[in-house]
Amino acid sequence: MMRQNRFRSGFKLIELLVVMAILILLAGIIWLITRSVQEGAARTHCMQNLRQIAIATYQYMIDYQAIYESPSYLRMYLQQSGAEKVLVCPRDRLFVPIQQAATSYLWTATELTSHSPQQMLREHPNMVLFSCIHHFGLPLLRGADSARYDYKAVPSWPFEIVLRLNGSVETIHSCRVRQVRRQEQIGGRDVTVFSPIYPGEEGYEQATERYDLYHWCR
């Protein structure tokens, strides 16, 4: 009888361990699926924000017959209707409140001119207005009163979401981004500045240098 009881006790312990292992495995699968769904929803929300920004940009052009030279003008324009929340990416984990920055999206059209928006649309429809890097999944480097992404780490989703002047929103692999050199007057002297340039933009094929910020592309 004692041998049978030991056998039954041991068998129940094995069953318990197997059930626990299955539960742990299922919990891990559910966590991965939930995280994937959340990330997908955040990216969809981000793309919807950029589409709303495109609509606001066209409305701004109609109202002022000009293209804003800074996202700060667009923010003030959207504040009139209480819609400035579209300027914040849902995955923005940095300390960039909307009160201190025009937008949490990266403003890339720094050379945009406000003259003749219709001509700008005809000549540069593929110009990238905003890009979003908050979905890279990079860890944060926190300071005393600020934070920044650790670009030396490898991103979990190495794509940028971009908004072009023609209103299209798309994802671009970060390793396809190149850079161009240009001269700027800073503090009374010429300084070489490196700016990102995206596939489809004018001059992209001539720009052969990798974008230095994305170390994982080397």
N, C-alpha and C positions, 0 to 999 in steps of 0.2 A: 504493500500500500504506500509506503513512504517513497519508493521509487516512482510510482505513478504520480503522486502529488508533486514531486520535484519536477517531473517531466511536464505536467500541466502548468505549473508555475512558470517554468522557463519558457514554455510555448507562449503564454500570455505576455510575458515581457518582450519577446521578439515581436509579437503582434503590435504591442504598444509602440515600440521603436519604429516599426514599419509605418504605422499610421502617422506618427509624428513627422517622419521624414517626408511622407506624402503631403502632409499639411504645410510643412515648411516650403516644399517645392511649389505647391499651389499658391501660397502666399507670395512667393517671389515672382511667379508668372503674373499674378494679378497686379502686383506693384508695378511691374514693367509695363503691362498693358495700360494701367491707369496713368502712369507717367507719360507714355507715348500719346495717349488721348489728350492729356492736358497740354503737352507741348504742341500737338497739332492744332488744338483749339486756340492756343496763344498765337501761333503763326497766322491762323485764319483771321483772328481779331486784328493782328498787326496789319495784314494786307487790307482788311476793311478800313482801318484807320487811314492808310495811305490813299485808298480810293476816295475817301471823304476829303482828304487834303487836296487831291486832284480836282475834285468838284469845287472846293473852296477857292482854289487857284484860278480856275476858269471864271468863277463868279467875281473874283477880285479884278480880273482883267476887264470884264464887262463893266463893272462899276467905275473903275478908275482909268480904263484905257491904258493900262501899264502893267508890267510884271514887277512884283515886289522885289527889292534888292536885298532883303534879309528876311529870315523867318520871323523876326520880331514884328514886322509889319503884318504878316499873316496872323500871328497870335493875337494882335490887337484887333484885327478884323474879325476873327472868330469869337473874341470875347463879347462882341456886341450881341451875338446870338447865344452865348453861353456854350459854345461848341468846342472850346479850346482843348477839351480832354482828348480829342483825337490826335493831339500833338505828343501824347505820351504813349510809348510802347508798353504793352502789357507785361513784357518780360524785362523791363528796365529795373535792374536791381541796384543801380548806383544812386547816390544821394544827389539827384538832379531834380528837385521839385520844380513844377511848372512856374512857380513864382520867381525862380532865380535863373531859369534858362528858357529861351524861346521854345525849344522843343527837345525831346530826348532822342529824336532821330538826327542822323548826321546830315547837315546841310552841305551839299557838294557843289551846288551851282554858284560858286563864289564870284564867277566872272559874268554872271547873268546881267544883262542890261535891261533897264525898264522901258527903253524906247521901242515902239512898234511891236507889241506882243504878237500880233498876227504874223509879222515877218519872222519873229523868233520861232514861232510854231512851224512855219514853213521850212525854215533853214536848218533848225536844230531840233527836230521832233524827238530824237532819241537821247537828248541830254538828260542825265540823271539829276533830279532835283533833290531827292532825299534817299538815304540808304539806312538800313537798320542792321546793326551788328549784335543786338542784344540776345539773339537766339543762338549764338555760337555755343553757349554752354560753358564759357570760360570761367574759371574761379576768380574771385575778387581779391584784390590787394587793398586792404583797408589802412588808412592813415588816421591821424588824429581827428581831422574834420573833413575827410574826403575818401573816396574810393575809386579804384580803376580796375579794369580787367587785366588779367595776367596773360599778355599776348605770347609769352614764352611757353604756355601750356598748349596742349593739342585740343582743338574744339571738338565737341561731340556732334555738332551739326555745322560743318564749315561752309555755310551758304549765307549770302547777304540777300535781304529783301529790298528791292529798289523801286522807286517811283520815277518814271520818265516824264518829260515835259508833255508828251502826247497823251498822258493819262494812264499808260499801261503800267501794271505792277507785276513784277516777276522776281524769281529767285536766280541768283548768279553764284556759281561756285567761287569762293574767295580767292582761289589760286588762279582764276582767270582775270582778276583785277591787276592792272598794270599801273605804272606811275609816269608822270611827265614832270620835267623841270621847268620852272619859270622864275623870273626875277621879280622881286617885290621891294618896294621902298619901306624899310622899317627903321625908325629912329634916324632918318636922314642918310641911310646907306643901303646899298643894294644887297639883298639877301637871297640866296637860292632856296626856293621852296619846292618841295615834292608834293604833288597832288595826285590822288587816285584818278584813273580813267577806266571806264567800264566798257565791256563789249558792246559794239553798236554805236558808240560815241565817235564823233569826228576826231580823227587823229589816233584812234586806238591801234590800228595796224602798224603805225609808225613808232608807237611807244613799245619798246621791247623789254624794258626793265620790269622786273617783278616788284610788286608793292612791298617795300621794306617792312611794313608793320606786321605782315603775316609771315612769321618765321617758319611756320609749319609747311609752307609751300616750297621751301628750298630743298 
